[in-house]
């Protein structure tokens, strides 16, 4: 768990969705582009199973080349709309962690964001300046 209501992991498969539902997750966010994976793991198949289980499913593919503002806006919207804990996945969990980190900029101190990610096993210290800049920009608006 990166935060009490946000967890991340690497790629999941259909059977994992039942486990997520049983653990109380309400929304699943896929941050992995379909182009990276075999067809049976494509978002459309996982989304169908997630919805069958009563889970909300959001496809927000993040390129390995980097996040976009559209990715961050989509992630923030999905997190804010969630009616319970959110589970996000990508190849390793790192992109999902970065998405969460940037959506928290301005809501919590940047060093706390870095510490939360580290507590979940993701070292994102290198983005501290970007988090601080985004927080300053958010507060200026």
N, CA, C and O atoms as CSV, one atom per row, in Angstrom:
chain,resi,resn,atom,element,x,y,z
A,1,UNK,N,N,0.849,-1.185,0.000
A,1,UNK,CA,C,0.000,0.000,0.000
A,1,UNK,C,C,0.894,1.248,0.000
A,1,UNK,O,O,1.766,1.411,0.853
A,2,UNK,N,N,0.654,2.093,-0.955
A,2,UNK,CA,C,1.368,3.360,-1.004
A,2,UNK,C,C,0.704,4.341,-0.031
A,2,UNK,O,O,1.372,5.152,0.610
A,3,UNK,N,N,-0.603,4.248,0.061
A,3,UNK,CA,C,-1.410,5.065,0.980
A,3,UNK,C,C,-2.515,4.162,1.514
A,3,UNK,O,O,-2.752,3.088,0.961
A,4,UNK,N,N,-3.189,4.575,2.567
A,4,UNK,CA,C,-4.243,3.715,3.119
A,4,UNK,C,C,-5.326,3.326,2.113
A,4,UNK,O,O,-5.969,2.287,2.265
A,5,UNK,N,N,-5.531,4.152,1.087
A,5,UNK,CA,C,-6.579,3.873,0.108
A,5,UNK,C,C,-6.050,3.709,-1.311
A,5,UNK,O,O,-6.808,3.842,-2.272
A,6,UNK,N,N,-4.743,3.419,-1.457
A,6,UNK,CA,C,-4.147,3.296,-2.788
A,6,UNK,C,C,-3.017,2.273,-2.742
A,6,UNK,O,O,-2.033,2.438,-2.020
A,7,UNK,N,N,-3.182,1.217,-3.528
A,7,UNK,CA,C,-2.160,0.176,-3.616
A,7,UNK,C,C,-1.736,0.017,-5.071
A,7,UNK,O,O,-2.488,0.343,-5.989
A,8,UNK,N,N,-0.532,-0.484,-5.265
A,8,UNK,CA,C,-0.006,-0.700,-6.612
A,8,UNK,C,C,0.637,-2.082,-6.700
A,8,UNK,O,O,0.990,-2.697,-5.694
A,9,UNK,N,N,0.774,-2.543,-7.941
A,9,UNK,CA,C,1.517,-3.778,-8.182
A,9,UNK,C,C,1.895,-3.843,-9.644
A,9,UNK,O,O,1.544,-2.977,-10.445
A,10,UNK,N,N,2.620,-4.897,-9.965
A,10,UNK,CA,C,2.903,-5.209,-11.351
A,10,UNK,C,C,1.663,-5.805,-11.993
A,10,UNK,O,O,0.591,-5.844,-11.389
A,11,UNK,N,N,1.823,-6.266,-13.217
A,11,UNK,CA,C,0.714,-6.802,-14.013
A,11,UNK,C,C,-0.131,-7.814,-13.240
A,11,UNK,O,O,0.390,-8.666,-12.520
A,12,UNK,N,N,-1.434,-7.697,-13.410
A,12,UNK,CA,C,-2.362,-8.656,-12.816
A,12,UNK,C,C,-3.043,-9.439,-13.939
A,12,UNK,O,O,-2.926,-9.094,-15.115
A,13,UNK,N,N,-3.753,-10.496,-13.555
A,13,UNK,CA,C,-4.529,-11.308,-14.487
A,13,UNK,C,C,-5.962,-11.394,-13.964
A,13,UNK,O,O,-6.240,-10.970,-12.842
A,14,UNK,N,N,-6.864,-11.934,-14.767
A,14,UNK,CA,C,-8.274,-12.005,-14.379
A,14,UNK,C,C,-8.504,-12.595,-12.990
A,14,UNK,O,O,-9.281,-12.018,-12.228
A,15,UNK,N,N,-7.874,-13.713,-12.615
A,15,UNK,CA,C,-8.135,-14.276,-11.282
A,15,UNK,C,C,-7.782,-13.327,-10.131
A,15,UNK,O,O,-8.353,-13.436,-9.046
A,16,UNK,N,N,-6.859,-12.412,-10.357
A,16,UNK,CA,C,-6.463,-11.457,-9.316
A,16,UNK,C,C,-7.590,-10.485,-8.975
A,16,UNK,O,O,-7.639,-9.952,-7.867
A,17,UNK,N,N,-8.479,-10.260,-9.912
A,17,UNK,CA,C,-9.557,-9.300,-9.685
A,17,UNK,C,C,-10.503,-9.760,-8.583
A,17,UNK,O,O,-10.977,-8.942,-7.794
A,18,UNK,N,N,-10.782,-11.056,-8.520
A,18,UNK,CA,C,-11.643,-11.571,-7.445
A,18,UNK,C,C,-10.982,-11.342,-6.091
A,18,UNK,O,O,-11.659,-11.010,-5.118
A,19,UNK,N,N,-9.676,-11.516,-6.024
A,19,UNK,CA,C,-8.940,-11.275,-4.783
A,19,UNK,C,C,-9.033,-9.805,-4.397
A,19,UNK,O,O,-9.258,-9.478,-3.232
A,20,UNK,N,N,-8.861,-8.925,-5.369
A,20,UNK,CA,C,-8.944,-7.483,-5.093
A,20,UNK,C,C,-10.338,-7.117,-4.581
A,20,UNK,O,O,-10.467,-6.360,-3.619
A,21,UNK,N,N,-11.362,-7.644,-5.212
A,21,UNK,CA,C,-12.732,-7.368,-4.769
A,21,UNK,C,C,-12.947,-7.876,-3.349
A,21,UNK,O,O,-13.585,-7.203,-2.538
A,22,UNK,N,N,-12.418,-9.062,-3.042
A,22,UNK,CA,C,-12.601,-9.631,-1.702
A,22,UNK,C,C,-11.847,-8.843,-0.630
A,22,UNK,O,O,-12.195,-8.893,0.549
A,23,UNK,N,N,-10.813,-8.117,-1.051
A,23,UNK,CA,C,-10.043,-7.305,-0.102
A,23,UNK,C,C,-10.608,-5.895,0.044
A,23,UNK,O,O,-10.052,-5.072,0.772
A,24,UNK,N,N,-11.709,-5.618,-0.646
A,24,UNK,CA,C,-12.376,-4.337,-0.468
A,24,UNK,C,C,-12.027,-3.250,-1.462
A,24,UNK,O,O,-12.512,-2.126,-1.331
A,25,UNK,N,N,-11.204,-3.548,-2.448
A,25,UNK,CA,C,-10.906,-2.529,-3.455
A,25,UNK,C,C,-12.165,-2.258,-4.264
A,25,UNK,O,O,-12.960,-3.166,-4.509
A,26,UNK,N,N,-12.347,-1.012,-4.677
A,26,UNK,CA,C,-13.533,-0.608,-5.426
A,26,UNK,C,C,-13.208,-0.189,-6.855
A,26,UNK,O,O,-14.048,-0.291,-7.748
A,27,UNK,N,N,-11.983,0.282,-7.061
A,27,UNK,CA,C,-11.560,0.749,-8.379
A,27,UNK,C,C,-10.211,0.136,-8.723
A,27,UNK,O,O,-9.315,0.045,-7.884
A,28,UNK,N,N,-10.089,-0.284,-9.985
A,28,UNK,CA,C,-8.822,-0.791,-10.512
A,28,UNK,C,C,-8.415,0.139,-11.648
A,28,UNK,O,O,-9.202,0.407,-12.556
A,29,UNK,N,N,-7.181,0.626,-11.589
A,29,UNK,CA,C,-6.643,1.485,-12.646
A,29,UNK,C,C,-5.523,0.734,-13.349
A,29,UNK,O,O,-4.558,0.298,-12.721
A,30,UNK,N,N,-5.664,0.594,-14.644
A,30,UNK,CA,C,-4.617,-0.030,-15.465
A,30,UNK,C,C,-3.751,1.071,-16.052
A,30,UNK,O,O,-4.218,1.860,-16.874
A,31,UNK,N,N,-2.495,1.131,-15.635
A,31,UNK,CA,C,-1.549,2.103,-16.175
A,31,UNK,C,C,-0.605,1.480,-17.200
A,31,UNK,O,O,0.364,2.111,-17.622
A,32,UNK,N,N,-0.889,0.252,-17.594
A,32,UNK,CA,C,-0.013,-0.440,-18.540
A,32,UNK,C,C,-0.632,-0.449,-19.937
A,32,UNK,O,O,-1.746,-0.938,-20.119
A,33,UNK,N,N,0.083,0.087,-20.916
A,33,UNK,CA,C,-0.443,0.063,-22.290
A,33,UNK,C,C,-0.588,-1.372,-22.803
A,33,UNK,O,O,0.265,-2.221,-22.545
A,34,UNK,N,N,-1.660,-1.627,-23.522
A,34,UNK,CA,C,-1.883,-2.957,-24.084
A,34,UNK,C,C,-0.741,-3.387,-24.999
A,34,UNK,O,O,-0.476,-4.581,-25.138
A,35,UNK,N,N,-0.070,-2.437,-25.617
A,35,UNK,CA,C,1.016,-2.771,-26.548
A,35,UNK,C,C,2.193,-3.462,-25.861
A,35,UNK,O,O,3.048,-4.028,-26.542
A,36,UNK,N,N,2.254,-3.429,-24.547
A,36,UNK,CA,C,3.359,-4.056,-23.806
A,36,UNK,C,C,3.097,-5.514,-23.437
A,36,UNK,O,O,4.019,-6.213,-23.015
A,37,UNK,N,N,1.875,-5.980,-23.585
A,37,UNK,CA,C,1.512,-7.272,-23.019
A,37,UNK,C,C,0.794,-8.175,-24.014
A,37,UNK,O,O,0.335,-7.739,-25.069
A,38,UNK,N,N,0.714,-9.447,-23.639
A,38,UNK,CA,C,0.024,-10.419,-24.471
A,38,UNK,C,C,-1.484,-10.135,-24.467
A,38,UNK,O,O,-2.013,-9.597,-23.495
A,39,UNK,N,N,-2.162,-10.494,-25.543
A,39,UNK,CA,C,-3.571,-10.139,-25.713
A,39,UNK,C,C,-4.496,-10.544,-24.561
A,39,UNK,O,O,-5.418,-9.796,-24.239
A,40,UNK,N,N,-4.283,-11.683,-23.944
A,40,UNK,CA,C,-5.211,-12.116,-22.886
A,40,UNK,C,C,-5.159,-11.226,-21.643
A,40,UNK,O,O,-6.035,-11.316,-20.784
A,41,UNK,N,N,-4.139,-10.368,-21.541
A,41,UNK,CA,C,-4.040,-9.443,-20.412
A,41,UNK,C,C,-4.453,-8.020,-20.774
A,41,UNK,O,O,-4.336,-7.109,-19.954
A,42,UNK,N,N,-4.937,-7.828,-22.000
A,42,UNK,CA,C,-5.348,-6.488,-22.419
A,42,UNK,C,C,-6.454,-5.956,-21.517
A,42,UNK,O,O,-7.252,-6.711,-20.961
A,43,UNK,N,N,-6.475,-4.664,-21.393
A,43,UNK,CA,C,-7.399,-3.985,-20.487
A,43,UNK,C,C,-8.857,-4.347,-20.735
A,43,UNK,O,O,-9.622,-4.479,-19.780
A,44,UNK,N,N,-9.259,-4.509,-21.984
A,44,UNK,CA,C,-10.671,-4.788,-22.265
A,44,UNK,C,C,-11.139,-6.083,-21.606
A,44,UNK,O,O,-12.288,-6.181,-21.175
A,45,UNK,N,N,-10.252,-7.078,-21.526
A,45,UNK,CA,C,-10.631,-8.348,-20.905
A,45,UNK,C,C,-10.668,-8.229,-19.381
A,45,UNK,O,O,-11.569,-8.748,-18.722
A,46,UNK,N,N,-9.667,-7.534,-18.841
A,46,UNK,CA,C,-9.660,-7.336,-17.394
A,46,UNK,C,C,-10.815,-6.426,-16.969
A,46,UNK,O,O,-11.402,-6.621,-15.905
A,47,UNK,N,N,-11.135,-5.441,-17.796
A,47,UNK,CA,C,-12.253,-4.553,-17.477
A,47,UNK,C,C,-13.564,-5.333,-17.425
A,47,UNK,O,O,-14.371,-5.117,-16.520
A,48,UNK,N,N,-13.787,-6.225,-18.369
A,48,UNK,CA,C,-15.033,-7.005,-18.384
A,48,UNK,C,C,-15.172,-7.822,-17.098
A,48,UNK,O,O,-16.248,-7.869,-16.504
A,49,UNK,N,N,-14.099,-8.453,-16.677
A,49,UNK,CA,C,-14.146,-9.252,-15.445
A,49,UNK,C,C,-14.294,-8.357,-14.219
A,49,UNK,O,O,-15.036,-8.688,-13.295
A,50,UNK,N,N,-13.596,-7.233,-14.208
A,50,UNK,CA,C,-13.703,-6.304,-13.076
A,50,UNK,C,C,-15.145,-5.832,-12.920
A,50,UNK,O,O,-15.686,-5.833,-11.814
A,51,UNK,N,N,-15.752,-5.438,-14.002
A,51,UNK,CA,C,-17.137,-4.949,-13.943
A,51,UNK,C,C,-18.091,-6.066,-13.513
A,51,UNK,O,O,-19.047,-5.811,-12.780
A,52,UNK,N,N,-17.842,-7.301,-13.962
A,52,UNK,CA,C,-18.662,-8.439,-13.552
A,52,UNK,C,C,-18.602,-8.614,-12.030
A,52,UNK,O,O,-19.577,-9.023,-11.400
A,53,UNK,N,N,-17.447,-8.301,-11.459
A,53,UNK,CA,C,-17.244,-8.425,-10.013
A,53,UNK,C,C,-17.670,-7.178,-9.236
A,53,UNK,O,O,-17.540,-7.129,-8.013
A,54,UNK,N,N,-18.174,-6.184,-9.942
A,54,UNK,CA,C,-18.626,-4.966,-9.278
A,54,UNK,C,C,-17.546,-3.930,-9.047
A,54,UNK,O,O,-17.737,-2.990,-8.275
A,55,UNK,N,N,-16.418,-4.093,-9.709
A,55,UNK,CA,C,-15.314,-3.140,-9.577
A,55,UNK,C,C,-15.379,-2.107,-10.699
A,55,UNK,O,O,-15.733,-2.430,-11.833
A,56,UNK,N,N,-15.038,-0.878,-10.377
A,56,UNK,CA,C,-14.849,0.139,-11.397
A,56,UNK,C,C,-13.479,-0.110,-12.030
A,56,UNK,O,O,-12.535,-0.481,-11.332
A,57,UNK,N,N,-13.362,0.091,-13.340
A,57,UNK,CA,C,-12.095,-0.143,-14.035
A,57,UNK,C,C,-11.789,1.067,-14.899
A,57,UNK,O,O,-12.638,1.535,-15.656
A,58,UNK,N,N,-10.560,1.570,-14.777
A,58,UNK,CA,C,-10.125,2.735,-15.541
A,58,UNK,C,C,-8.857,2.361,-16.303
A,58,UNK,O,O,-7.878,1.899,-15.717
A,59,UNK,N,N,-8.892,2.567,-17.623
A,59,UNK,CA,C,-7.718,2.324,-18.454
A,59,UNK,C,C,-7.031,3.664,-18.687
A,59,UNK,O,O,-7.550,4.523,-19.398
A,60,UNK,N,N,-5.865,3.831,-18.082
A,60,UNK,CA,C,-5.077,5.057,-18.172
A,60,UNK,C,C,-3.638,4.662,-18.499
A,60,UNK,O,O,-2.767,4.720,-17.631
A,61,UNK,N,N,-3.382,4.258,-19.755
A,61,UNK,CA,C,-2.054,3.757,-20.105
A,61,UNK,C,C,-0.969,4.826,-20.032
A,61,UNK,O,O,-1.106,5.915,-20.588
A,62,UNK,N,N,0.104,4.489,-19.338
A,62,UNK,CA,C,1.244,5.383,-19.193
A,62,UNK,C,C,2.417,4.787,-19.969
A,62,UNK,O,O,2.846,3.665,-19.702
A,63,UNK,N,N,2.915,5.534,-20.908
A,63,UNK,CA,C,4.044,5.080,-21.717
A,63,UNK,C,C,5.293,4.933,-20.858
A,63,UNK,O,O,5.507,5.722,-19.937
A,64,UNK,N,N,6.123,3.928,-21.151
A,64,UNK,CA,C,7.391,3.818,-20.423
A,64,UNK,C,C,8.292,5.046,-20.647
A,64,UNK,O,O,9.226,5.284,-19.881
A,65,UNK,N,N,8.006,5.815,-21.697
A,65,UNK,CA,C,8.796,7.011,-21.980
A,65,UNK,C,C,8.429,8.170,-21.066
A,65,UNK,O,O,9.168,9.153,-21.002
A,66,UNK,N,N,7.311,8.084,-20.358
A,66,UNK,CA,C,6.986,9.137,-19.414
A,66,UNK,C,C,5.509,9.435,-19.294
A,66,UNK,O,O,4.694,9.088,-20.148
A,67,UNK,N,N,5.205,10.093,-18.193
A,67,UNK,CA,C,3.843,10.513,-17.892
A,67,UNK,C,C,3.478,11.759,-18.679
A,67,UNK,O,O,4.340,12.553,-19.056
A,68,UNK,N,N,2.190,11.913,-18.916
A,68,UNK,CA,C,1.694,13.146,-19.519
A,68,UNK,C,C,0.739,13.811,-18.524
A,68,UNK,O,O,0.296,13.177,-17.566
A,69,UNK,N,N,0.432,15.048,-18.744
A,69,UNK,CA,C,-0.545,15.720,-17.894
A,69,UNK,C,C,-1.909,15.050,-18.037
A,69,UNK,O,O,-2.671,14.988,-17.072
A,70,UNK,N,N,-2.224,14.551,-19.226
A,70,UNK,CA,C,-3.483,13.822,-19.400
A,70,UNK,C,C,-3.518,12.585,-18.520
A,70,UNK,O,O,-4.552,12.270,-17.931
A,71,UNK,N,N,-2.385,11.873,-18.424
A,71,UNK,CA,C,-2.314,10.714,-17.525
A,71,UNK,C,C,-2.602,11.137,-16.090
A,71,UNK,O,O,-3.382,10.490,-15.390
A,72,UNK,N,N,-1.975,12.216,-15.658
A,72,UNK,CA,C,-2.139,12.659,-14.280
A,72,UNK,C,C,-3.568,13.128,-14.005
A,72,UNK,O,O,-4.116,12.857,-12.936
A,73,UNK,N,N,-4.163,13.823,-14.957
A,73,UNK,CA,C,-5.547,14.269,-14.786
A,73,UNK,C,C,-6.489,13.073,-14.716
A,73,UNK,O,O,-7.402,13.046,-13.890
A,74,UNK,N,N,-6.272,12.093,-15.570
A,74,UNK,CA,C,-7.114,10.895,-15.573
A,74,UNK,C,C,-6.964,10.114,-14.273
A,74,UNK,O,O,-7.948,9.636,-13.710
A,75,UNK,N,N,-5.723,9.989,-13.802
A,75,UNK,CA,C,-5.468,9.269,-12.549
A,75,UNK,C,C,-6.132,9.992,-11.383
A,75,UNK,O,O,-6.782,9.365,-10.546
A,76,UNK,N,N,-5.968,11.303,-11.331
A,76,UNK,CA,C,-6.563,12.085,-10.245
A,76,UNK,C,C,-8.085,11.959,-10.272
A,76,UNK,O,O,-8.713,11.796,-9.226
A,77,UNK,N,N,-8.669,12.034,-11.447
A,77,UNK,CA,C,-10.123,11.917,-11.578
A,77,UNK,C,C,-10.599,10.544,-11.087
A,77,UNK,O,O,-11.601,10.449,-10.379
A,78,UNK,N,N,-9.881,9.490,-11.463
A,78,UNK,CA,C,-10.261,8.136,-11.043
A,78,UNK,C,C,-10.133,7.968,-9.530
A,78,UNK,O,O,-10.990,7.351,-8.898
A,79,UNK,N,N,-9.075,8.511,-8.958
A,79,UNK,CA,C,-8.870,8.410,-7.507
A,79,UNK,C,C,-9.960,9.182,-6.770
A,79,UNK,O,O,-10.530,8.684,-5.799
A,80,UNK,N,N,-10.246,10.391,-7.229
A,80,UNK,CA,C,-11.257,11.228,-6.568
A,80,UNK,C,C,-12.659,10.633,-6.680
A,80,UNK,O,O,-13.470,10.777,-5.766
A,81,UNK,N,N,-12.944,9.965,-7.795
A,81,UNK,CA,C,-14.269,9.387,-8.013
A,81,UNK,C,C,-14.453,8.044,-7.311
A,81,UNK,O,O,-15.578,7.563,-7.177
A,82,UNK,N,N,-13.369,7.446,-6.870
A,82,UNK,CA,C,-13.441,6.119,-6.259
A,82,UNK,C,C,-14.284,6.135,-4.990
A,82,UNK,O,O,-14.199,7.054,-4.175
A,83,UNK,N,N,-15.087,5.111,-4.849
A,83,UNK,CA,C,-15.942,4.988,-3.673
A,83,UNK,C,C,-15.346,4.016,-2.663
A,83,UNK,O,O,-16.067,3.358,-1.913
A,84,UNK,N,N,-14.036,3.939,-2.656
A,84,UNK,CA,C,-13.315,3.060,-1.745
A,84,UNK,C,C,-11.876,2.934,-2.222
A,84,UNK,O,O,-11.438,3.692,-3.087
A,85,UNK,N,N,-11.146,1.987,-1.665
A,85,UNK,CA,C,-9.733,1.833,-2.013
A,85,UNK,C,C,-9.493,1.575,-3.504
A,85,UNK,O,O,-10.279,0.910,-4.180
A,86,UNK,N,N,-8.387,2.122,-3.983
A,86,UNK,CA,C,-7.994,2.030,-5.387
A,86,UNK,C,C,-6.778,1.117,-5.506
A,86,UNK,O,O,-5.860,1.173,-4.688
A,87,UNK,N,N,-6.787,0.282,-6.533
A,87,UNK,CA,C,-5.657,-0.583,-6.851
A,87,UNK,C,C,-5.214,-0.230,-8.266
A,87,UNK,O,O,-6.013,-0.304,-9.200
A,88,UNK,N,N,-3.953,0.151,-8.433
A,88,UNK,CA,C,-3.422,0.505,-9.750
A,88,UNK,C,C,-2.274,-0.439,-10.100
A,88,UNK,O,O,-1.515,-0.868,-9.231
A,89,UNK,N,N,-2.165,-0.751,-11.383
A,89,UNK,CA,C,-1.084,-1.641,-11.804
A,89,UNK,C,C,-0.481,-1.199,-13.127
A,89,UNK,O,O,-1.106,-0.503,-13.927
A,90,UNK,N,N,0.757,-1.629,-13.325
A,90,UNK,CA,C,1.486,-1.416,-14.569
A,90,UNK,C,C,2.447,-2.596,-14.698
A,90,UNK,O,O,2.095,-3.701,-14.284
A,91,UNK,N,N,3.626,-2.411,-15.247
A,91,UNK,CA,C,4.557,-3.530,-15.367
A,91,UNK,C,C,5.126,-3.913,-14.007
A,91,UNK,O,O,5.171,-5.092,-13.656
A,92,UNK,N,N,5.559,-2.912,-13.244
A,92,UNK,CA,C,6.203,-3.197,-11.956
A,92,UNK,C,C,5.530,-2.501,-10.776
A,92,UNK,O,O,5.830,-2.803,-9.621
A,93,UNK,N,N,4.632,-1.581,-11.062
A,93,UNK,CA,C,4.016,-0.760,-10.019
A,93,UNK,C,C,4.614,0.640,-9.949
A,93,UNK,O,O,4.038,1.526,-9.319
A,94,UNK,N,N,5.741,0.846,-10.577
A,94,UNK,CA,C,6.421,2.145,-10.506
A,94,UNK,C,C,5.620,3.262,-11.186
A,94,UNK,O,O,5.450,4.334,-10.605
A,95,UNK,N,N,5.136,3.032,-12.389
A,95,UNK,CA,C,4.370,4.073,-13.087
A,95,UNK,C,C,3.102,4.419,-12.301
A,95,UNK,O,O,2.709,5.583,-12.218
A,96,UNK,N,N,2.471,3.394,-11.729
A,96,UNK,CA,C,1.268,3.636,-10.919
A,96,UNK,C,C,1.611,4.432,-9.666
A,96,UNK,O,O,0.822,5.265,-9.219
A,97,UNK,N,N,2.785,4.177,-9.101
A,97,UNK,CA,C,3.243,4.938,-7.939
A,97,UNK,C,C,3.534,6.384,-8.328
A,97,UNK,O,O,3.167,7.309,-7.604
A,98,UNK,N,N,4.188,6.577,-9.459
A,98,UNK,CA,C,4.485,7.940,-9.915
A,98,UNK,C,C,3.199,8.723,-10.190
A,98,UNK,O,O,3.097,9.902,-9.850
A,99,UNK,N,N,2.229,8.064,-10.801
A,99,UNK,CA,C,0.942,8.737,-11.042
A,99,UNK,C,C,0.343,9.205,-9.725
A,99,UNK,O,O,-0.090,10.350,-9.603
A,100,UNK,N,N,0.321,8.320,-8.747
A,100,UNK,CA,C,-0.225,8.691,-7.437
A,100,UNK,C,C,0.573,9.848,-6.846
A,100,UNK,O,O,-0.009,10.811,-6.345
A,101,UNK,N,N,1.888,9.762,-6.901
A,101,UNK,CA,C,2.744,10.788,-6.301
A,101,UNK,C,C,2.416,12.168,-6.867
A,101,UNK,O,O,2.255,13.131,-6.118
A,102,UNK,N,N,2.319,12.254,-8.179
A,102,UNK,CA,C,2.042,13.563,-8.771
A,102,UNK,C,C,0.627,14.045,-8.489
A,102,UNK,O,O,0.389,15.251,-8.427
A,103,UNK,N,N,-0.315,13.124,-8.316
A,103,UNK,CA,C,-1.677,13.570,-7.977
A,103,UNK,C,C,-1.757,14.077,-6.547
A,103,UNK,O,O,-2.705,14.776,-6.190
A,104,UNK,N,N,-0.777,13.733,-5.729
A,104,UNK,CA,C,-0.766,14.170,-4.336
A,104,UNK,C,C,0.010,15.462,-4.126
A,104,UNK,O,O,-0.055,16.059,-3.052
A,105,UNK,N,N,0.748,15.900,-5.150
A,105,UNK,CA,C,1.530,17.140,-5.041
A,105,UNK,C,C,0.599,18.299,-4.714
A,105,UNK,O,O,-0.391,18.528,-5.409
A,106,UNK,N,N,0.922,19.024,-3.657
A,106,UNK,CA,C,0.098,20.131,-3.205
A,106,UNK,C,C,-0.938,19.721,-2.172
A,106,UNK,O,O,-1.499,20.569,-1.478
A,107,UNK,N,N,-1.194,18.419,-2.067
A,107,UNK,CA,C,-2.138,17.902,-1.069
A,107,UNK,C,C,-1.410,17.410,0.172
A,107,UNK,O,O,-1.952,17.431,1.277
A,108,UNK,N,N,-0.182,16.970,-0.026
A,108,UNK,CA,C,0.643,16.535,1.094
A,108,UNK,C,C,2.082,16.935,0.795
A,108,UNK,O,O,2.435,17.116,-0.370
A,109,UNK,N,N,2.917,17.078,1.815
A,109,UNK,CA,C,4.300,17.491,1.578
A,109,UNK,C,C,5.037,16.510,0.657
A,109,UNK,O,O,4.869,15.294,0.751
A,110,UNK,N,N,5.845,17.067,-0.222
A,110,UNK,CA,C,6.562,16.246,-1.197
A,110,UNK,C,C,7.413,15.165,-0.530
A,110,UNK,O,O,7.479,14.037,-1.017
A,111,UNK,N,N,8.052,15.505,0.567
A,111,UNK,CA,C,8.886,14.496,1.255
A,111,UNK,C,C,8.037,13.373,1.840
A,111,UNK,O,O,8.500,12.236,1.927
A,112,UNK,N,N,6.815,13.669,2.238
A,112,UNK,CA,C,5.906,12.626,2.725
A,112,UNK,C,C,5.475,11.706,1.584
A,112,UNK,O,O,5.313,10.501,1.777
A,113,UNK,N,N,5.291,12.277,0.406
A,113,UNK,CA,C,4.953,11.484,-0.782
A,113,UNK,C,C,6.095,10.521,-1.084
A,113,UNK,O,O,5.873,9.335,-1.325
A,114,UNK,N,N,7.320,11.046,-1.069
A,114,UNK,CA,C,8.514,10.224,-1.329
A,114,UNK,C,C,8.612,9.112,-0.292
A,114,UNK,O,O,8.906,7.968,-0.638
A,115,UNK,N,N,8.370,9.435,0.970
A,115,UNK,CA,C,8.454,8.446,2.052
A,115,UNK,C,C,7.378,7.375,1.910
A,115,UNK,O,O,7.643,6.197,2.147
A,116,UNK,N,N,6.184,7.769,1.530
A,116,UNK,CA,C,5.103,6.790,1.347
A,116,UNK,C,C,5.452,5.822,0.235
A,116,UNK,O,O,5.247,4.616,0.371
A,117,UNK,N,N,5.976,6.338,-0.863
A,117,UNK,CA,C,6.388,5.469,-1.974
A,117,UNK,C,C,7.504,4.526,-1.525
A,117,UNK,O,O,7.485,3.339,-1.853
A,118,UNK,N,N,8.468,5.049,-0.782
A,118,UNK,CA,C,9.572,4.217,-0.292
A,118,UNK,C,C,9.051,3.122,0.634
A,118,UNK,O,O,9.545,1.995,0.606
A,119,UNK,N,N,8.064,3.449,1.444
A,119,UNK,CA,C,7.474,2.468,2.342
A,119,UNK,C,C,6.817,1.322,1.598
A,119,UNK,O,O,6.687,0.220,2.131
A,120,UNK,N,N,6.402,1.580,0.362
A,120,UNK,CA,C,5.798,0.544,-0.478
A,120,UNK,C,C,6.839,-0.118,-1.376
A,120,UNK,O,O,6.506,-0.980,-2.189
A,121,UNK,N,N,8.105,0.289,-1.224
A,121,UNK,CA,C,9.178,-0.332,-1.998
A,121,UNK,C,C,9.557,0.376,-3.282
A,121,UNK,O,O,10.256,-0.196,-4.119
A,122,UNK,N,N,9.110,1.610,-3.453
A,122,UNK,CA,C,9.404,2.363,-4.679
A,122,UNK,C,C,10.226,3.597,-4.348
A,122,UNK,O,O,9.759,4.494,-3.645
A,123,UNK,N,N,11.445,3.640,-4.855
A,123,UNK,CA,C,12.348,4.763,-4.633
A,123,UNK,C,C,12.126,5.800,-5.725
A,123,UNK,O,O,12.513,5.597,-6.876
A,124,UNK,N,N,11.505,6.904,-5.356
A,124,UNK,CA,C,11.200,7.949,-6.336
A,124,UNK,C,C,11.809,9.284,-5.934
A,124,UNK,O,O,11.312,10.341,-6.321
A,125,UNK,N,N,12.876,9.233,-5.163
A,125,UNK,CA,C,13.531,10.457,-4.676
A,125,UNK,C,C,13.874,11.437,-5.790
A,125,UNK,O,O,13.851,12.650,-5.577
A,126,UNK,N,N,14.189,10.929,-6.967
A,126,UNK,CA,C,14.627,11.778,-8.073
A,126,UNK,C,C,13.557,12.758,-8.522
A,126,UNK,O,O,13.877,13.764,-9.154
A,127,UNK,N,N,12.284,12.489,-8.209
A,127,UNK,CA,C,11.229,13.399,-8.667
A,127,UNK,C,C,10.875,14.461,-7.623
A,127,UNK,O,O,9.927,15.222,-7.816
A,128,UNK,N,N,11.622,14.519,-6.529
A,128,UNK,CA,C,11.331,15.517,-5.487
A,128,UNK,C,C,11.231,16.934,-6.056
A,128,UNK,O,O,10.277,17.640,-5.727
A,129,UNK,N,N,12.174,17.384,-6.894
A,129,UNK,CA,C,12.039,18.747,-7.431
A,129,UNK,C,C,10.758,18.945,-8.255
A,129,UNK,O,O,10.132,20.003,-8.186
A,130,UNK,N,N,10.376,17.939,-9.023
A,130,UNK,CA,C,9.152,18.050,-9.822
A,130,UNK,C,C,7.907,18.088,-8.928
A,130,UNK,O,O,6.964,18.834,-9.190
A,131,UNK,N,N,7.920,17.268,-7.865
A,131,UNK,CA,C,6.791,17.296,-6.931
A,131,UNK,C,C,6.662,18.658,-6.270
A,131,UNK,O,O,5.562,19.196,-6.148
A,132,UNK,N,N,7.796,19.214,-5.842
A,132,UNK,CA,C,7.774,20.530,-5.213
A,132,UNK,C,C,7.316,21.608,-6.187
A,132,UNK,O,O,6.566,22.506,-5.808
A,133,UNK,N,N,7.762,21.527,-7.440
A,133,UNK,CA,C,7.344,22.501,-8.452
A,133,UNK,C,C,5.851,22.374,-8.736
A,133,UNK,O,O,5.155,23.381,-8.866
A,134,UNK,N,N,5.356,21.139,-8.833
A,134,UNK,CA,C,3.935,20.937,-9.089
A,134,UNK,C,C,3.105,21.431,-7.917
A,134,UNK,O,O,2.042,22.018,-8.113
A,135,UNK,N,N,3.580,21.199,-6.699
A,135,UNK,CA,C,2.877,21.662,-5.505
A,135,UNK,C,C,2.808,23.191,-5.509
A,135,UNK,O,O,1.762,23.768,-5.212
A,136,UNK,N,N,3.914,23.839,-5.843
A,136,UNK,CA,C,3.937,25.309,-5.890
A,136,UNK,C,C,2.986,25.835,-6.946
A,136,UNK,O,O,2.297,26.832,-6.726
A,137,UNK,N,N,2.946,25.175,-8.082
A,137,UNK,CA,C,2.060,25.572,-9.173
A,137,UNK,C,C,0.594,25.379,-8.762
A,137,UNK,O,O,-0.254,26.219,-9.064
A,138,UNK,N,N,0.311,24.299,-8.092
A,138,UNK,CA,C,-1.051,24.000,-7.631
A,138,UNK,C,C,-1.515,25.052,-6.625
A,138,UNK,O,O,-2.660,25.503,-6.666
A,139,UNK,N,N,-0.627,25.431,-5.736
A,139,UNK,CA,C,-0.975,26.407,-4.706
A,139,UNK,C,C,-1.110,27.813,-5.265
A,139,UNK,O,O,-1.810,28.647,-4.690
A,140,UNK,N,N,-0.444,28.081,-6.383
A,140,UNK,CA,C,-0.505,29.406,-6.998
A,140,UNK,C,C,-1.816,29.643,-7.724
A,140,UNK,O,O,-2.201,30.786,-7.970
A,141,UNK,N,N,-2.501,28.556,-8.066
A,141,UNK,CA,C,-3.757,28.677,-8.837
A,141,UNK,C,C,-4.910,29.059,-7.962
A,141,UNK,O,O,-6.032,29.202,-8.446
